[in-house]
């Protein structure tokens, strides 16, 4: 028995030090399979609308709201212009709001947004550099974990997430 959280909670939810935050609303992963608030940016991977083999790595930096969008091969997005985000950035911000909620994403990006508004319309930054290769690598690593078979035994490379409960 595990003495972490109330009964009825999955074992992996009971023993993690970092709480798992469920999505605010369900997301469709086909368009934006990966979205995260990390490294001072809202960042993620967005599928191409025209080529099934192409994805875009998009990001918005907190506070400055500079944005970046490029393919997984580091080619700049053709839809970017100096003052207007592309459709990939629009999709990324919309999915982030579904995943984390408007308030949390706006606080993270340090943007003042009216409730119910479209977040991307409140970001006033321009083009800026971002580490697309790092984000894409994290996405690929995320996919690798999805391919692991179900197990209750610890995964060695994740052992630095110590359990908080007592297993009896």
N, C-alpha and C positions, 0 to 999 in steps of 0.2 A: 504494500500500500504506500502511496505517496502523500506526504503531508504538506502540499504546497498551496493548492487552491481548492475551492469547493468541488464536491463530487459532480460528475457529469462533464468535466472539462477534460479535453484530450491530454494524454501524458505529455506530449511535446509542449503544450501550452502551460502545463503545470510547473515545469522545471526550468523554463528559460528565464534568464535574468532580464532580457529585453522583452517587454510585452509585445505580443503579436497584435497589431491593430487591424481589425477587420475592415474591409472596404466600406466606405459610406454608402455606396450604391454598387450593384454588380457592374463589372466592366466586361467589354468584349475584347478579348486579348488579340484578335486577329490584326487589328489596326495598330494598336500600341501594346506590344507584348511585354514591354519593360519600362517602368517609370519609377523613379526614386528621388527622394530629397536627400542629397548627399554632397559632401565636399563644397558646401556653399552654393549649390546649384540645384535647380530642378532639372533633371536630365533623364533621358531615356532613348529607347529605340522605337522608331515609327516605320511601319511597312510602307513600301512604295505603292502608289495607286496604279502604276502602269507596268511594273516589272516584278514578278513574284520572287525573283532572286536578288532584289535590291532592298536594302533598308537604309534608313537615315538615322544618324545619331544627332539628336537635338538637345539643346540645353539653354537655360536662362539662368544667369548669375544673380544671386541675391544682392539686394541693395542697388547695384548699378543697373540691373535689368538688361545688361548686354546679352545678346543671344547669338547662337551659332547653330548651323545645321549643315551636315555634310553626309555623304554616303559612307558606308562602312569601308570604302577604299579611299577616304579622305578627299573626295571630289566635292567641291562646294555645291550646295543645293541651287538649282537654277531658279527657284521661286523666291529666293531672298533678294531683298533690295535694302538699301541703306536705312529706310525709315519704316518698312513694313515687314513683319514676320511672315514666313511662308506657311503653307497649309500644314506642314509637319509640326511646326511649333504650335499652331492652333490646336491640332489634335493632341499633342503632348500635354498642353496646359488643361485642356478639357478633361482628359483622362486622369490627370493628377487630381483635379477637383473631385472626380468620381471616387478615386481611391482614398484620398486623405481628407477631403472636405475643403470648401473654399477658405474658411477661416485659417486652417492650419497651413495651407499652401501660401496664402497671402502673408501670414506672419513670418513664415520661413523666408520668403522672397523680400520681406519688408516693403510690401506694397499696400497702399490703402485702397480697398476695393469695396464698393457698395454691395450689400447682400443681394444675391441673385444676379449679379452682373457677370459679364464675360471677362475673366481674369486677364486675358491677353490684351484687351483694350486699355488696361490700366498700366501696362508696362511700357515705359517711355525710353528704354535703352536703344542702342543701335547694335550693329555688328561688332562682335568681339571674339577673341580666340577662346577655345575650349578644348579639353583633352578628349577628343572623340575616340581615340584608340583605347583609352582607359575605360570609358563607359561601355564601349562595344565588348571589350574583354570581360567586364563584369557581367554583361548580358549573357555571353557565351558560358561563363561559369555558372550562372543562374540556371541555364538550360541543362547543364551537366547534372546538377542536383535533381532535376526533374526526372532524369533517366535512371536514377538509383532505385533499386528495388525497395519495397517497404521493409522497414526494420525498426526494432526498438533498441538495438545495440548502438552505442555511440559511434559516430563517424569520426575517425581520427583527426582529420583536418579541422573539424569543428569542435574539438574538445576544449578549446579555450572559452566556450560558453559553459561555465560551470553550472551544475544543477543547484537550485536553491533549497530543494526539499530533501527530506530524509526518505530513502527507500528502505522499506522493511521487508 
